[in-house]
Structures are given as C-alpha cells and as structure tokens.
Amino acid sequence: MNQLNTAASTKTAADAIRPFHVNFPEAALVDLRRRPLQLSKEWEL
C-alpha cells in the first residue's frame, strides 16, 4: 500500500463533509432580493 492509500484509509468521520445551517434575518434576505431589481431599473434605457 502506498502513502496516498494509507492516508485516505485513516480518515475518520471528523474529516467528512458535514452539512451546516445558517440563519439570516428575513429583512436582510428581502433586501438582497430587492437589489438586483433596483439596479435593473436604474440601467433601463
């Protein structure tokens, strides 16, 4: 067994990709959704 295979076989659950969750205030999300619409209106000819 070479070093690459040995290193891969010693990984544990701590090394696994784990899901994560974030919470943003609804007002911040509304603001982020509004910005592209506002910019598109400013750039209209």
Secondary structure in CASP SS format (residue, H / E / C, confidence):
PFRMAT SS
TARGET T0000
AUTHOR 0000-0000-0000
METHOD secondary structure of the structure
MODEL  1
M C 1.00
N C 1.00
Q H 1.00
L H 1.00
N H 1.00
T H 1.00
A H 1.00
A H 1.00
S H 1.00
T C 1.00
K C 1.00
T C 1.00
A H 1.00
A H 1.00
D H 1.00
A C 1.00
I C 1.00
R C 1.00
P C 1.00
F C 1.00
H C 1.00
V C 1.00
N C 1.00
F C 1.00
P C 1.00
E H 1.00
A H 1.00
A H 1.00
L H 1.00
V H 1.00
D H 1.00
L H 1.00
R H 1.00
R H 1.00
R H 1.00
P H 1.00
L H 1.00
Q H 1.00
L H 1.00
S H 1.00
K H 1.00
E H 1.00
W C 1.00
E C 1.00
L C 1.00
END
